[in-house]
Amino acid sequence: MNEQDLRHLEIPLPFPPQRHSMSDRAQERVQIWAQRFGLLQDEAAARKFESLGYARFSAYWCPTSSFADMLLVAEWITVFFVFDDLQDLAITTGRLDDYDRLRHAALQVVHERGVAGPVPPVIAALSNLCTRTFPRNSEAWARRFALNLELWLVGHARENAFRQAGKSPSPEEYPRLRRDACTVLPTVDLAEVIEHTEIPDALYYGPAYQEIIATTADIMCLINDLHSLAIETDSEDTINLVTTLQHHLGMELPQAVTEVRRSIDVRIADNQAAAQAITAEMDALQLPPRIRNGVRRCIRDCQSAIAGMELWDRTDTLRFTPDADLRDARNIDYGNGFLDRV
């Protein structure tokens, strides 16, 4: 086994991937939205965006939602990926100070629920999403969502610190770092929006739902660590559990991969146990059937997204391909100007 083999490694999961029937149409519509905000500046960038398929991935998060709600999630996920790309650009070009300015501008948008005036394209797109999303649920939900967006952006700062130092986080530190930075936490919040429900804080912050959120993030991150290892090895990226196990525990590649696979299985079992345990918590809170059904749909969406991402990584995006001949198709060149305009 080598790093390039891992991109095509199928990881068995007990969750069925459920995909919205209009995912291809959503990909077209999100591309138009991205072009409107200047995220895609020419036809070449638009073609690359199609090959990346972010909206097709988003469709697994919202298999039974309305088309409009699926578009909202797909646009959020697109912005998340653009930030990832700009973060990578800042690392490879030595412009972490510029990325920090972009990150702080994004935090301001989150705090103010949108901003006016001339801003960089990704900030304008984020502002548009905030103005459309925060009013969809209560202020209690909005506080949770804002907190998880802040954790994502702070997570990026912490990842950058490790990368700049050329160090891998310890095996103990790794899950928390990846969980915060990966955008799964705010995307789980969006599940409540598309399911037209709101999980009471007493349940959301209870042990079962918190474990569902954490395991969803952990499983998706670990799957991604395996599928993306080849390109991250080439770029000397230190934020990968395989790399962490090699650096800190002296594991060879096959042993580290086996350990990551074992960790995925452990977190799958934890996720399933939490999905069962949440019934008792809902009973104790005497939640009505409408809320219970909404909670179950949100859990289904998380599990569908886990399985959908595993499939998408391997078959439906060029983002993680190790093939050097396809790398130009994988990377949209947003250009340093995106960082200059903060």
Residue pairs with C-beta under 8 A, 6 or more apart in sequence:
1 253
1 254
1 257
2 253
3 229
3 230
3 233
3 253
3 322
4 230
4 322
6 226
6 227
6 229
6 230
6 257
7 227
7 228
7 229
7 230
7 313
7 314
7 320
7 321
7 322
8 314
9 226
9 227
9 314
10 310
10 314
11 223
11 226
11 261
11 264
11 310
13 268
13 306
13 307
13 310
14 268
14 272
15 303
15 304
15 306
15 307
16 303
16 304
16 307
17 60
17 304
17 307
17 308
17 310
17 311
18 60
18 63
18 64
18 300
18 304
18 308
19 56
19 59
19 60
19 63
19 304
19 308
20 26
20 59
20 60
20 62
20 63
20 64
20 65
20 67
20 70
22 59
22 67
22 70
23 55
23 56
23 58
23 59
23 70
24 56
25 67
26 55
26 56
26 58
26 59
26 67
26 70
26 71
26 74
27 50
27 53
27 54
27 55
27 56
27 74
29 55
29 71
30 54
30 55
30 58
30 71
30 74
30 75
30 78
31 40
31 46
31 49
31 50
31 55
33 71
33 75
33 78
33 125
34 40
34 49
34 75
34 78
34 125
35 46
37 121
37 122
37 124
37 125
37 128
38 121
38 124
39 78
39 82
39 121
39 122
39 125
39 334
40 46
40 49
40 332
41 335
45 332
45 333
47 329
48 329
48 330
48 331
48 332
49 332
51 317
51 318
51 329
51 330
52 81
52 317
52 318
52 319
52 330
52 332
53 312
53 316
53 317
54 74
54 77
54 78
54 81
54 317
55 71
55 74
55 77
55 78
56 312
56 316
56 317
57 77
57 308
57 309
57 312
57 316
57 317
58 70
58 73
58 74
58 77
59 70
59 74
59 308
60 304
60 305
60 307
60 308
60 309
60 311
60 312
61 73
61 77
61 187
61 190
61 191
61 194
61 301
61 304
61 305
61 308
62 69
62 70
62 73
62 191
62 194
62 301
63 300
63 301
63 304
64 297
65 73
65 194
65 195
66 194
69 193
69 194
70 194
72 129
72 132
72 133
72 190
72 193
72 194
73 187
73 190
73 194
75 125
75 129
76 129
76 133
76 186
76 187
76 190
77 183
77 187
78 125
79 122
79 125
79 126
79 129
80 152
80 183
80 187
81 319
82 122
82 125
82 334
83 106
83 122
83 156
85 331
85 332
85 334
86 99
86 102
86 122
86 334
86 338
86 339
87 99
87 156
87 159
87 160
88 235
89 95
89 99
89 334
89 336
89 338
89 339
90 96
90 98
90 99
90 160
90 339
91 160
91 163
91 164
92 235
93 336
95 336
95 339
96 160
96 164
98 339
98 340
98 342
99 156
99 160
99 339
100 157
101 339
101 342
102 120
102 122
102 123
102 338
102 339
102 342
103 153
103 156
103 157
105 119
105 120
105 123
105 342
106 122
106 123
106 126
106 153
107 150
107 153
108 115
109 115
109 123
109 126
109 127
109 130
110 126
110 130
110 146
110 149
110 150
110 153
111 146
113 130
113 131
113 134
113 142
114 127
114 128
114 130
114 131
114 134
115 123
115 127
119 127
119 341
120 338
120 341
120 342
121 338
121 341
122 338
123 342
133 145
133 190
133 193
134 142
134 145
134 146
136 193
137 145
137 192
137 193
137 198
138 198
140 198
140 201
141 189
141 192
141 198
144 189
144 201
144 204
145 186
145 189
145 190
148 185
148 186
148 188
148 189
149 186
151 180
151 185
152 180
152 181
152 182
152 183
152 185
152 186
154 180
155 177
155 178
155 179
155 180
155 181
155 182
156 181
158 177
158 180
158 181
159 177
159 181
159 239
162 168
162 169
162 177
162 238
162 239
163 237
163 238
163 239
166 236
166 238
167 238
168 174
168 238
168 239
168 240
168 243
168 244
168 247
168 248
169 177
169 238
169 239
169 244
170 244
170 248
171 241
171 244
171 245
171 248
171 249
174 241
174 244
175 218
177 239
178 217
178 218
178 221
178 239
178 241
179 185
179 214
179 217
179 218
179 221
182 217
182 220
182 221
184 213
184 216
184 217
184 220
184 221
185 213
185 217
187 305
188 212
188 213
188 216
188 298
188 302
191 297
191 298
191 301
191 302
192 198
192 199
192 294
192 298
194 301
195 294
195 297
195 298
195 301
196 294
197 290
197 291
197 293
197 294
197 295
197 297
197 298
198 291
198 294
199 209
199 291
199 294
199 295
199 298
200 285
200 287
200 291
202 285
203 209
203 278
203 281
203 282
203 285
203 287
203 295
204 210
206 278
206 281
207 274
207 277
207 281
208 274
208 275
208 277
208 278
208 281
209 274
209 278
209 281
209 295
211 270
211 271
211 273
211 274
211 277
212 271
212 274
212 275
212 278
212 299
212 302
213 302
215 267
215 268
215 270
215 271
215 274
216 271
216 302
216 303
216 305
216 306
218 263
218 267
219 264
219 267
219 268
219 271
219 306
220 305
220 306
220 309
221 241
222 241
222 260
222 263
222 264
222 267
223 264
223 306
223 309
223 310
223 313
224 309
224 313
224 320
225 240
225 241
225 242
225 260
226 242
226 257
226 260
226 261
227 310
227 313
227 314
227 320
228 240
228 313
228 319
228 320
229 240
229 242
229 243
230 320
230 322
231 320
231 321
231 322
231 327
232 239
232 240
232 243
233 243
234 322
237 243
238 244
238 247
241 256
241 260
241 263
242 253
242 256
242 257
242 260
245 251
245 255
245 256
245 259
245 260
246 252
246 253
246 256
251 259
271 303
271 306
275 299
275 303
278 295
278 299
282 291
282 292
282 295
287 295
313 319
313 320
318 326
318 329
318 330
319 330
320 330
321 327
321 330
